[in-house]
Amino acid sequence: MSLVDDTGFDPYDAGVLADPWRQQPMGPAYCTELTLDELPAALAAAHRVKDTAVRERVNDRFADLPANPALDDVVEMNRAAHR
């Protein structure tokens, strides 16, 4: 944690190593530019089955983005997938 802090980032203990799926692609915490205060709720909202379905749907949406999508476009697409 101190190494992360020393590099200028806010460290957060996201839980045990048995639950890495909470941070997998297209989960509520993945590529959504959350604040440290928003992160716990996003990790708690992760759901293995639902997030797999979201991942499949988002792949189609990603194909609709421009060739070089802006970060804001990708973040908004990922956030919208969990609304």
N, C-alpha and C positions, 0 to 999 in steps of 0.2 A: 504494500500500500504506500509505503514511504517513497519508493522509487517512482510510482505514478505521480504522487504529489510533487516530488522533486522536479519532474519534467513539466509541471504546470497544469496537470489535469487533476480533476476531482476524483479520488478513488472511491469506489463503492463495492462493498462485499455483496455480490449477487447471489450468494448461497453456496451450497455444496456442489462438488464436482459431478454428482449424479444428476444434476438438473441443468446441464448446459443447453438443453433444448429450449429453455425460456429465453435464450438470446439468439436462437437460430434465425436464418433469413425468413423474412416476412412475419416474424412475431411482432407483437406490439412495441417491443423495445428496439427492434432492429432498424437501423438507418432512419431514425425518426427525429434525430437532433433534440432529444429531450433534455430538460434540465435535471440536475441531481435530485430535485424535489419531485419531479414527475416520474423518474425511473422506477421507484418501488411499485407504484401502481401498475405500470406497464408490465413489469416482470410478473406481478401477481395475476395479471389478466391473461398471460400466456396460456394456451391450451393446445396440447399436442395435436389433437385431431383437427380442431378448427384451423389452427395455423397452417397445417398441411394443405387444407382446402384453399385457404387464402393464398398460399404460395402458388398454387396451380392457377388461380384466377389472375394474380398479379403478373404472371409471366405474359399473359395475353395483353395486359395493359402496358407493360414495359415495351412491347413491340410497337405500340402506338406512339411512343415518345419520339422526338426528333433523334437523328443519328448521334448527336452529342448533347444529351439532355443536361440541363443545369441541375446543380445539386438541389435547389429549391423544388424543382419539378419532381425529382425522385423522392425527396422527403415527403412532399405533399401526397404523392401516389401511395407511399407506404403508410402514412397516417390515415388516409382516407380508407384504406383497406380494412381498418379496424373500427370504423365509426358505425 
